[in-house]
Structures are given as structure tokens and as C-alpha cells.
């Protein structure tokens, strides 16, 4: 399963395609050093496979590599941050 990244001027998305289904985590870019994760969508057919968590972890790694912080507006992403204290280095309150 490969995660792809699309980014526009004001935001972007990380997506994973399995068969005919697409899961995605979207964000808005607040500044060059800050993104706001605003939505995670995993179709019912893809649930229970850890795909949402993989997308969240990928966003965290991208933030580390890019040197930016994440505001966790999305309830799913926020719950993942609570489960992964090791991600707090890239989380902005």
C-alpha cells in the first residue's frame, strides 16, 4: 500500500488506494511552517486495517522531514496524537 501526496497552494492530501477505494487525510497550510490536519476519511470497506493510522503517521513523518508543525483539528488525527506521545514533537497546540 503506497501513500501518495498532492499539494496545492492552500493545502493538500495524503491518499492511499486499495482496490477501488481511496482513503485520505487532508490538511490546510496555515504558513510555510504550519499545517492544520482537518479531515481523515476511510471508506467502510477499508476500515479495521489501520489505514487511517498509517496516513496519520505518514503526515507526522512528513512534518518532521519538512520541519513544520501540525495543528490536529481532525478528531481522528487528534485521537491518534493522544495515543502516540512520541508524535508531540511536531504537534502545535
Buried (B, 14 or more C-beta within 10 A) or exposed (E): EEBEEEEEEEBBBBBBBBEEEBBBBBBBBBEEEBBBBBBBBBEEEBEEBEBBBBBBBBBBEBBEEEEBBBBBEBEBBBBBBEEBEEBEEBBBE
